[in-house]
Amino acid sequence: MKRRVVLKSAVAAVALSAFAAGGAWAENPVLKIGFVGVTSGPAAAWGISNQRSMETRAAWINETGGYTIGDTTYDIEIVSFDDQKDPKRAIAGMEKMAQEGIHYVVGPNVDDGAAAVRPVAEANGIMYFPYAFPKELYTAPASNAVLGMVANYQSGPAIYKYLMENKGVKTVAFIAANESDPLSQRDGGVAAAKELGLEVVSDNVTYQVDTTDFTPVLTPVLRTRPDLLVLSGVSPANAPQLIRSARELGYQGLISTETAQDAQVLQEGAGDLANGFISVGGASTPELASDAMREFVKRYTDMFGEYNDESNTKVYALEYILETLKANPAAIDDVNAFQATMDGFEAPNPYMVGDAKLRYVGSTSFGQKRQVAVPLVVNVYQDGAFETLFVAEVD
C-alpha cells in the first residue's frame, strides 16, 4: 500500500516522504507528477488507463531505487484527480496541482477539459499532457500542452485510406454523441473523408450519451447504406451498444472509430457482434514490444488484475516527462527550460525493439513540437481481443 505522507517544499513538489511500506523513511526525495482526468462514468476507461499506467511505472521506478535527474535520485509519486469529464472539475484538479507545486501533469482526457485548464496551467507554470485533439492547444501562442497520443485528424485519414485501398470502401456515414468532443471529431473525420475522395452519405445524426436504445438513432443512418460507419469520438461504454444495434438492424458493413477502446467492454457489451470493429490501439504490438514493455504489462496486470491495451500508449507520458527532466535538470521547477529542451530532445525508447527513440513531433500538424512520438497502431477486434490491422507514424 502506498503512503502519501509528504513534507511539502517550495520547489517543484520535491519533498521527503514516508514512502516505503512498514513505516521506514525513504532515503530519496519525492517528485510529484499529477494526473487530472476522467476515471468515472462512461469514459472512465480512458482515464483509468492513464492513472494505472502512471502508478505502475512509478511503483516500478521506486522499487528499483528511484529516478536520477542531475545529481538527485527521486522517488516518484502520482497525485491523481478524477475530473468526472466535467470541465469545471478539471479546472479544480489543475488548481489542486498548482497548490501542491506540481509542474508536470498528465491529462485531461477530453477536449473540453483540456481547453478549460489551459489558463490555469499557463498561469502557474504547468506543462500538461492531454489526450485531447483541439489544435489550438498545441499551436502557438499556446505552449504548455503536449498531445499524448495520435489525434483523430491524424489517425482518421490513415484508417480511411487503408480501408479504401484494402476493403474497397467508397461511402461513409458518421454518427456522434451530442457533445463537443465527438462533434469536433466528427467534423474532422468528415473533412478528411471528403479530401480523400470518399462520399459522405450521412453526417448530421447525433445521440445523447445516456441513450439506451440506439435503434431509432441508427435507422436513418443505415438507410444510406454506407460501406463504413464511423462512430466519432465514441466512449468505451457507448461503443458496444452502437455496434450491437447496428448489427441487429442488419448492417453488414465496416464500423470504425478514431478513439481507443477496451476489448473486455466490447466483449461484455457486444460479444461476437463486435468482430471486425476497427479502432486506434495502444502504441505497441507484440512485434514492436520490448522486454521492458512486457515487464510493464506484467506489473500493471499484477497490480490491477487486468490490462487495457490503451495503456500501451498511456505508458509514454510519464516516461517523456522524466526523460526530458533528465536531459535538462533545470526544468524540475522551470517549464521554460522544459520547453527549450523539447526541440532537440531524443532518448532511447525503452518500450520498443530496435533503435526507436523518444522524441517530440507535431511540426506538421501544429507548427511546433507539441506531441509525443508514439506509433499509430490501428486494431481490429476479433473474438475477445484486438489484432493489429496496421502500424503508421506521424510527424
C-alpha positions in Angstrom: 0.0 0.0 0.0 1.4 3.4 -0.9 1.6 6.2 1.6 1.3 9.9 0.8 2.6 11.5 4.0 4.7 14.3 2.5 6.5 17.3 3.9 6.0 20.0 1.3 8.8 22.1 0.0 8.6 25.3 -2.0 10.3 24.0 -5.1 8.9 21.5 -7.7 6.9 19.5 -5.1 10.0 17.7 -4.1 9.9 16.5 -0.5 11.0 13.9 1.9 8.2 11.3 2.3 7.3 8.3 4.4 7.0 6.3 1.2 8.2 2.8 2.0 6.0 0.1 3.5 6.3 -0.7 7.2 6.8 2.9 8.2 10.5 3.2 7.1 11.5 6.6 5.8 12.5 6.6 2.2 16.1 8.0 1.5 15.0 9.7 -1.7 13.2 13.0 -2.0 9.8 12.8 -3.8 9.0 14.2 -7.2 5.2 14.6 -7.6 3.7 14.2 -11.1 0.0 14.9 -11.5 -2.9 13.3 -13.3 -6.1 15.1 -14.0 -8.6 13.1 -15.9 -11.8 11.1 -16.1 -11.9 7.9 -14.0 -15.7 7.6 -13.6 -18.7 7.5 -15.9 -19.0 6.2 -19.5 -15.5 7.4 -20.5 -13.8 6.1 -17.4 -11.6 3.6 -19.2 -9.6 6.4 -20.8 -8.5 8.0 -17.6 -8.2 4.8 -15.6 -5.7 3.6 -18.2 -3.8 6.8 -17.7 -3.7 6.6 -13.9 -2.9 3.0 -13.7 -0.1 3.3 -16.2 1.5 6.1 -14.3 1.1 4.3 -10.9 2.5 1.1 -12.4 5.6 2.9 -13.8 6.1 4.9 -10.6 6.0 1.8 -8.4 8.5 0.1 -10.7 10.9 3.1 -10.6 10.6 3.3 -6.8 11.1 -0.4 -6.3 14.3 -0.3 -8.3 15.9 2.6 -6.4 14.3 5.7 -7.9 14.9 8.0 -10.9 18.0 10.1 -11.2 17.8 13.6 -12.5 21.0 15.6 -12.3 22.7 14.9 -9.0 19.5 13.8 -7.3 17.6 10.5 -7.2 13.9 10.8 -6.7 11.0 8.6 -5.7 8.0 9.3 -8.0 4.6 10.0 -6.5 1.5 10.2 -8.7 -1.1 12.7 -7.5 -4.5 11.9 -9.1 -7.7 13.8 -9.5 -10.9 12.5 -11.1 -12.4 15.3 -13.2 -15.5 13.2 -14.0 -15.4 14.5 -17.5 -16.5 17.9 -16.2 -14.5 21.0 -17.3 -15.2 22.7 -14.0 -13.8 19.8 -12.1 -10.8 19.6 -14.5 -10.1 23.3 -13.6 -10.3 22.4 -9.9 -8.0 19.5 -10.4 -5.4 21.6 -12.1 -5.7 24.2 -9.4 -5.0 21.5 -6.9 -1.8 20.6 -8.8 -0.7 24.2 -8.7 -1.4 24.5 -5.0 0.9 21.4 -4.4 3.6 23.0 -6.6 3.3 20.3 -9.3 4.7 21.5 -12.6 4.0 18.4 -14.8 0.5 16.9 -15.2 -0.9 14.1 -17.4 -4.4 14.7 -18.8 -7.2 15.7 -19.1 -8.6 13.1 -21.4 -11.2 15.1 -23.3 -11.3 18.3 -25.4 -13.4 20.4 -23.0 -11.3 19.6 -20.0 -8.0 20.1 -21.8 -9.2 23.5 -23.1 -10.6 24.6 -19.7 -7.4 24.0 -17.8 -5.2 25.9 -20.2 -5.3 29.3 -18.3 -4.5 27.6 -15.0 -1.6 25.7 -16.5 -0.1 28.7 -18.2 -0.6 31.0 -15.2 1.0 28.5 -12.8 3.9 27.2 -14.9 2.5 23.7 -15.6 3.2 21.5 -18.6 0.3 19.2 -19.2 -0.1 16.2 -21.5 -3.7 16.0 -22.6 -5.4 13.2 -24.6 -7.5 15.8 -26.5 -7.4 17.0 -30.0 -8.1 20.7 -30.5 -5.2 22.1 -32.5 -5.3 25.4 -30.7 -4.0 23.7 -27.5 -0.7 22.8 -29.3 -0.4 25.7 -31.8 1.4 29.0 -30.9 0.9 31.0 -28.9 -0.1 28.1 -26.8 3.0 26.3 -25.5 2.2 24.4 -22.3 0.2 21.4 -23.7 1.7 18.3 -25.3 -0.5 15.9 -27.1 0.0 12.5 -25.5 -1.3 10.3 -28.4 -2.2 10.4 -32.1 -5.0 12.8 -32.9 -8.2 11.8 -34.8 -7.3 14.1 -37.7 -4.0 12.1 -38.0 -5.5 8.6 -37.4 -8.8 9.1 -39.3 -7.2 9.7 -42.7 -4.9 6.8 -42.3 -7.8 4.5 -41.4 -10.0 5.7 -44.3 -7.2 5.4 -46.8 -6.3 1.9 -45.7 -10.0 0.8 -46.0 -10.3 2.5 -49.4 -7.2 0.7 -50.7 -7.8 -2.7 -49.0 -11.5 -3.0 -48.5 -13.0 -1.1 -51.4 -14.7 1.5 -49.2 -16.3 4.3 -51.2 -19.1 5.6 -49.0 -19.0 6.6 -45.3 -21.5 7.7 -42.6 -20.7 9.4 -39.3 -22.6 9.4 -36.0 -21.6 11.2 -32.9 -22.8 11.9 -29.4 -24.2 15.4 -28.9 -21.1 16.7 -27.1 -18.3 19.0 -28.1 -15.6 16.3 -28.3 -17.4 13.8 -30.5 -18.9 16.5 -32.7 -15.4 18.0 -33.2 -14.0 14.6 -34.1 -16.9 14.0 -36.5 -16.3 17.3 -38.3 -12.6 16.5 -38.6 -13.4 13.0 -39.9 -15.9 14.3 -42.5 -13.4 16.8 -43.8 -10.7 14.1 -44.0 -13.0 11.7 -45.7 -14.0 14.2 -48.4 -10.4 15.2 -49.0 -9.6 11.5 -49.7 -12.5 11.3 -52.2 -15.0 9.3 -50.1 -18.7 10.1 -50.5 -20.1 11.1 -47.1 -23.7 9.8 -47.1 -24.7 10.9 -43.6 -23.0 13.3 -41.1 -25.7 15.0 -39.1 -27.2 12.3 -36.8 -26.4 12.6 -33.1 -27.4 10.9 -29.9 -27.4 11.7 -26.1 -24.7 10.0 -24.1 -27.3 8.4 -21.8 -29.1 6.8 -24.7 -30.0 3.1 -24.1 -32.0 2.3 -27.3 -29.9 3.2 -30.4 -32.3 1.7 -32.9 -34.2 4.9 -33.8 -30.9 6.8 -33.8 -29.1 4.4 -36.2 -32.1 3.6 -38.5 -31.8 6.8 -40.7 -28.0 6.5 -40.9 -28.1 2.9 -42.0 -30.7 3.6 -44.7 -27.9 5.4 -46.5 -26.2 2.0 -46.8 -22.6 3.2 -46.1 -19.6 1.0 -46.7 -18.2 2.4 -43.5 -19.9 3.6 -40.3 -17.7 5.8 -38.2 -18.6 6.2 -34.5 -16.9 9.6 -34.0 -15.4 10.1 -30.5 -17.4 7.2 -29.1 -16.9 6.4 -25.4 -16.0 2.8 -24.4 -19.4 2.5 -22.8 -21.4 3.5 -25.8 -19.3 1.7 -28.5 -20.7 -1.9 -27.9 -24.3 -0.6 -27.7 -24.0 1.1 -31.0 -22.2 -1.8 -32.6 -24.8 -4.3 -31.3 -27.7 -2.1 -32.5 -26.2 -1.7 -36.0 -25.6 -5.4 -36.4 -29.1 -6.3 -35.1 -30.5 -3.9 -37.7 -28.8 -5.9 -40.4 -25.8 -3.6 -41.1 -23.0 -5.7 -42.6 -20.5 -3.0 -43.5 -17.4 -1.9 -41.6 -17.5 0.0 -38.4 -14.6 2.1 -37.1 -13.7 4.8 -34.6 -10.6 7.0 -34.0 -10.8 6.6 -30.2 -9.2 3.8 -28.2 -11.4 1.1 -26.9 -11.5 -1.6 -24.2 -11.6 -5.2 -25.5 -13.3 -6.5 -22.4 -16.0 -3.9 -22.5 -16.6 -4.8 -26.2 -16.8 -8.5 -25.3 -19.2 -7.9 -22.5 -21.4 -5.5 -24.4 -21.5 -6.8 -27.9 -19.8 -10.2 -28.0 -19.2 -11.6 -31.4 -21.2 -8.8 -33.0 -18.1 -6.6 -32.3 -15.9 -8.7 -34.5 -14.3 -6.6 -37.2 -14.7 -3.3 -35.3 -11.7 -1.0 -36.1 -10.2 1.4 -33.5 -7.0 3.1 -32.6 -4.9 0.9 -30.3 -2.1 1.2 -27.9 1.3 2.3 -29.3 2.7 -1.2 -29.3 2.1 -4.6 -30.9 3.6 -8.0 -30.0 6.2 -7.5 -32.8 7.2 -4.0 -31.5 7.1 -4.7 -27.8 10.5 -4.8 -26.0 11.3 -6.7 -22.8 10.5 -3.5 -20.8 7.1 -3.3 -22.4 6.3 -6.9 -21.5 7.6 -6.2 -18.0 5.3 -3.2 -17.8 2.3 -5.2 -18.9 3.1 -7.9 -16.3 3.5 -5.3 -13.5 0.3 -3.5 -14.5 -1.7 -6.8 -14.6 -0.3 -7.8 -11.2 -1.2 -4.5 -9.6 -4.7 -4.2 -11.0 -5.8 -7.7 -12.1 -6.3 -6.8 -15.7 -4.7 -4.9 -18.6 -6.0 -2.3 -21.0 -4.4 -2.3 -24.5 -4.7 1.5 -24.5 -2.0 1.6 -21.8 0.5 0.7 -24.5 0.1 4.4 -25.3 -0.6 5.8 -21.9 2.7 4.4 -20.5 4.6 7.0 -22.5 3.6 10.4 -20.9 5.4 9.8 -17.6 8.4 8.5 -19.4 8.6 11.6 -21.6 8.3 13.9 -18.7 11.0 12.2 -16.7 13.4 11.7 -19.6 13.1 15.4 -20.6 13.8 16.4 -17.0 16.8 14.1 -17.0 18.0 15.8 -20.2 17.7 19.2 -18.5 17.5 19.1 -14.7 16.9 22.8 -14.6 13.4 22.0 -15.8 12.4 20.4 -12.5 10.9 23.8 -11.5 11.1 25.7 -14.7 8.8 24.8 -17.6 10.5 27.3 -19.9 13.6 25.1 -19.6 11.5 22.1 -20.4 10.1 23.7 -23.5 13.6 24.8 -24.6 14.7 21.2 -24.4 11.9 19.7 -26.4 13.0 20.6 -29.9 16.3 18.7 -29.8 15.2 16.1 -27.3 15.9 12.5 -28.1 16.3 9.4 -25.8 16.1 5.6 -26.3 12.5 4.3 -26.4 12.5 1.6 -23.7 9.2 0.1 -24.9 10.0 -0.8 -28.5 12.5 -3.1 -30.0 15.3 -1.8 -32.2 16.6 1.7 -32.2 13.3 3.6 -31.7 13.6 7.0 -30.0 11.5 9.1 -27.7 11.2 12.5 -29.4 8.7 15.3 -29.7 6.8 15.7 -33.0 3.8 17.7 -34.2 5.5 20.2 -36.6 3.2 19.2 -39.5 0.0 19.5 -37.5 0.8 22.3 -35.1 3.8 24.2 -36.4 5.8 23.2 -33.3 6.9 20.1 -31.5 4.0 19.6 -29.0 3.2 15.9 -29.4 4.9 12.8 -28.2 6.1 10.4 -30.9 4.2 7.1 -30.5 3.4 4.7 -33.2 -0.1 4.9 -34.8 -1.4 1.3 -34.1 -4.8 0.5 -35.6 -6.6 -2.5 -34.3 -9.4 -4.8 -35.3 -11.4 -6.5 -32.7 -11.8 -10.3 -33.1 -13.2 -12.9 -30.6 -12.5 -11.0 -27.4 -9.2 -9.4 -28.3 -7.6 -6.8 -30.5 -5.5 -7.8 -33.5 -3.1 -5.3 -35.3 -4.5 -4.1 -38.6 -1.6 -1.8 -39.5 1.0 0.5 -38.0 2.0 4.0 -39.1 3.8 7.1 -37.9 3.0 10.8 -37.6 5.4 13.8 -37.8 
